[in-house]
């Protein structure tokens, strides 16, 4: 039943099928990504790490930074690896890289959202053209004309069925990415302030910038 319905949609159904598979794969990939981000984002772990920086505990800063899987700690710690550049510059670069990672597959999903309904409309046009072509022939049968009409309606339906859920997930992932970038930006500013304050203390063991690979 499903196969016969698919075949009635004509040749445009095949690129639509590719869009549906691609969109589903991209949605699953982002769901897994954000699920992992959520599991690793322990606020208490980040607070403890910032406390080490606040009190100038170099060994703890390096140890936790290397071992932690917390997204914010990984990003902020990576900014300390560039000893020859100012911390503010490396923080900005690290935050941008982390933000880019959260949006990595969104252009592909956006393409699916845009392309699927366009392919559906294209299938509608080809179906209508086929129907009118049959009407122009001598003694067209209703069954023959209905083939073109069915192709037009099925491709439109399939294209919209792909685009609508893909659009919902695209906006969801974009919102999550924006929130992640906003929080990370605030955390990087807090980190920079705490780091500067810790360095200013006479008893601090922090060195600026940290040579983490040494």
C-alpha positions as CSV (number, residue, x, y, z in Angstrom):
1,X,0.0,0.0,0.0
2,X,2.7,2.5,1.0
3,X,4.9,1.5,-1.9
4,X,2.1,1.9,-4.4
5,X,1.3,5.3,-2.9
6,X,4.9,6.3,-3.2
7,X,5.2,5.2,-6.8
8,X,2.0,7.2,-7.7
9,X,3.9,10.3,-6.8
10,X,6.1,10.0,-9.8
11,X,9.9,10.6,-10.1
12,X,10.0,13.6,-7.8
13,X,9.3,11.3,-4.9
14,X,12.8,9.9,-5.0
15,X,14.6,13.2,-4.2
16,X,11.9,13.8,-1.6
17,X,12.8,10.4,-0.1
18,X,16.4,11.5,0.0
19,X,15.4,14.7,1.8
20,X,13.4,12.8,4.3
21,X,16.2,10.4,5.1
22,X,18.7,13.2,5.4
23,X,16.4,15.3,7.5
24,X,15.8,12.4,9.9
25,X,19.5,11.6,10.2
26,X,20.4,15.3,10.9
27,X,17.6,15.5,13.6
28,X,18.7,12.3,15.3
29,X,22.4,13.5,15.2
30,X,21.5,16.9,16.9
31,X,19.2,15.2,19.4
32,X,22.1,12.9,20.5
33,X,24.5,15.9,20.5
34,X,22.3,18.0,22.8
35,X,21.5,15.0,25.0
36,X,25.2,14.5,25.6
37,X,25.7,18.3,26.2
38,X,23.0,18.2,28.9
39,X,24.4,15.1,30.6
40,X,27.9,16.7,30.8
41,X,26.7,20.1,31.9
42,X,26.9,19.9,35.7
43,X,26.7,23.4,37.2
44,X,28.4,22.3,40.4
45,X,31.4,21.0,38.5
46,X,31.8,24.3,36.8
47,X,31.4,26.2,40.1
48,X,34.1,24.1,41.7
49,X,36.5,24.7,38.8
50,X,35.9,28.5,38.9
51,X,36.6,28.3,42.6
52,X,40.0,26.8,41.9
53,X,40.7,29.7,39.6
54,X,39.4,32.2,42.1
55,X,41.9,30.9,44.7
56,X,44.8,30.5,42.2
57,X,45.1,26.8,42.5
58,X,47.0,26.0,39.3
59,X,47.3,22.3,39.7
60,X,43.6,21.8,40.3
61,X,42.8,24.1,37.4
62,X,44.9,22.1,35.0
63,X,43.8,18.7,36.3
64,X,40.1,19.4,36.2
65,X,40.4,21.2,32.9
66,X,42.2,18.2,31.3
67,X,39.8,15.5,32.7
68,X,36.5,17.3,32.6
69,X,33.9,16.7,29.9
70,X,31.8,19.7,30.9
71,X,31.3,21.7,27.7
72,X,32.0,25.1,29.3
73,X,35.1,23.8,31.2
74,X,36.4,22.3,28.0
75,X,35.9,25.5,26.1
76,X,37.4,27.8,28.8
77,X,40.3,25.5,29.4
78,X,41.1,25.3,25.7
79,X,41.6,29.1,25.8
80,X,44.5,28.7,28.2
81,X,46.5,26.6,25.8
82,X,47.6,29.5,23.6
83,X,50.4,31.0,25.8
84,X,51.5,33.6,23.2
85,X,48.1,35.3,22.8
86,X,46.0,37.5,25.2
87,X,43.4,35.5,27.2
88,X,40.6,37.7,26.0
89,X,41.4,36.8,22.4
90,X,41.7,33.1,23.0
91,X,38.5,33.1,25.0
92,X,36.6,34.8,22.1
93,X,38.1,32.2,19.7
94,X,37.2,29.3,21.9
95,X,33.6,30.5,22.4
96,X,33.2,31.0,18.7
97,X,34.5,27.5,18.0
98,X,32.1,26.0,20.5
99,X,29.2,27.9,19.2
100,X,30.0,26.8,15.6
101,X,30.1,23.2,16.8
102,X,26.5,23.5,18.1
103,X,25.4,24.8,14.7
104,X,27.4,22.3,12.7
105,X,24.6,20.5,10.9
106,X,22.0,23.2,11.0
107,X,22.7,24.4,7.4
108,X,21.9,20.9,6.1
109,X,18.6,20.8,8.1
110,X,17.8,24.3,6.8
111,X,18.3,23.0,3.2
112,X,15.9,20.1,3.8
113,X,13.3,22.6,5.2
114,X,13.6,24.8,2.1
115,X,14.1,22.1,-0.5
116,X,11.3,19.6,0.4
117,X,8.3,21.9,-0.2
118,X,10.0,23.2,-3.4
119,X,10.3,19.7,-4.6
120,X,6.7,19.1,-3.6
121,X,5.6,22.1,-5.7
122,X,7.7,20.9,-8.6
123,X,6.0,17.5,-8.4
124,X,2.6,19.4,-8.3
125,X,3.5,21.2,-11.6
126,X,4.7,18.0,-13.3
127,X,1.5,16.2,-12.2
128,X,-0.7,19.0,-13.5
129,X,1.1,19.2,-16.8
130,X,0.7,15.4,-17.1
131,X,-3.0,15.7,-16.4
132,X,-3.5,18.5,-19.0
133,X,-1.5,16.6,-21.5
134,X,-3.9,13.6,-21.1
135,X,-6.9,15.9,-21.4
136,X,-5.6,17.3,-24.7
137,X,-5.6,13.9,-26.2
138,X,-8.5,12.3,-27.9
139,X,-11.0,10.6,-25.6
140,X,-9.1,10.9,-22.3
141,X,-10.4,8.6,-19.6
142,X,-10.9,9.8,-16.0
143,X,-8.6,7.2,-14.7
144,X,-5.8,8.4,-16.9
145,X,-6.3,12.0,-15.9
146,X,-6.4,11.0,-12.2
147,X,-2.8,9.7,-12.5
148,X,-1.5,13.2,-13.0
149,X,-3.7,14.7,-10.3
150,X,-2.6,12.0,-7.9
151,X,1.0,12.8,-8.6
152,X,0.5,16.5,-8.0
153,X,-1.3,15.9,-4.7
154,X,1.0,13.2,-3.3
155,X,4.3,15.1,-4.0
156,X,2.8,18.2,-2.3
157,X,1.7,16.2,0.7
158,X,5.1,14.4,1.0
159,X,7.1,17.6,0.7
160,X,5.1,19.4,3.4
161,X,5.2,16.3,5.6
162,X,9.0,16.4,5.5
163,X,9.4,20.2,5.8
164,X,7.0,20.8,8.8
165,X,8.7,18.6,11.4
166,X,12.1,19.5,10.1
167,X,11.3,23.2,10.6
168,X,10.2,22.6,14.2
169,X,13.4,20.8,15.0
170,X,15.5,23.4,13.2
171,X,14.0,26.2,15.3
172,X,14.5,24.1,18.4
173,X,18.1,23.4,17.7
174,X,18.7,27.0,16.8
175,X,17.2,28.2,20.1
176,X,19.3,25.7,22.0
177,X,22.4,26.9,20.2
178,X,21.6,30.6,20.9
179,X,21.1,29.8,24.6
180,X,24.3,27.8,24.8
181,X,26.3,30.7,23.2
182,X,24.7,33.2,25.6
183,X,25.5,31.2,28.7
184,X,29.0,30.5,27.4
185,X,29.7,34.1,26.7
186,X,28.7,35.0,30.3
187,X,30.8,32.2,31.7
188,X,33.8,33.3,29.7
189,X,33.5,36.9,31.0
190,X,33.3,35.5,34.6
191,X,36.2,33.3,33.9
192,X,38.3,36.2,32.6
193,X,37.5,38.4,35.6
194,X,38.3,35.6,38.1
195,X,41.5,34.7,36.3
196,X,42.7,38.3,36.4
197,X,41.8,38.7,40.1
198,X,43.6,35.5,41.0
199,X,46.7,36.6,39.2
200,X,46.7,39.8,41.1
201,X,46.9,38.0,44.4
202,X,50.4,37.7,45.8
203,X,49.8,34.1,46.9
204,X,48.3,33.0,43.6
205,X,50.1,30.1,41.8
206,X,48.5,31.1,38.5
207,X,50.8,32.2,35.7
208,X,49.5,34.2,32.8
209,X,49.0,32.7,30.3
210,X,49.1,29.1,31.4
211,X,51.4,26.8,29.5
212,X,49.1,23.8,29.7
213,X,51.2,21.5,27.5
214,X,54.3,21.9,29.5
